[in-house]
Amino acid sequence: ALADSLAVLEELRNRLTKCGEDLEAEFNSVRAILSPTQAAKFLIWVANNGACMHMLNELWSKVYPDLGDAEEVDDGSNT
């Protein structure tokens, strides 16, 4: 049980690291086309509109399903 828990913890750590890196890459793309003021306003909007961002993410994943994380398809097979 301990080995399984440690394996799950390591997987979580890896996914969170990848998620952080992906988010940083996305923000760098946004920042490249926006002025510093526009980028700050965008970040404030995102922070204040979590429900809207969730809805946009859900819609995006339905419109572009092949761009999602392929590794998430395997979730639950080891549970």
Summary of the structure (lengths in Angstrom):
residues: 79
radius of gyration: 16.3
end to end distance: 12.2
largest distance: 50.8
contacts: 135
relative contact order: 0.05
helix: 85%
strand: 0%
